[in-house]
């Protein structure tokens, strides 16, 4: 099962530094960047469409479980 961890409170520099420190363990990267002027840039590296879709679905499921009351999840 996938492990979703919040990066809330982590600076972009800390995220990139951790990535560089753990580069040998990283298979692919997907990210979204919210710029100060309101633009959003999103993209992914060397992953196939199926892996990208799975990543998006796992994040969606994690977000739903955090925001939807448990009794409404299975309805």
Long-range contacts (C-beta under 8 A, 24 or more apart in sequence): 2-58, 4-58, 4-59, 4-62, 30-55
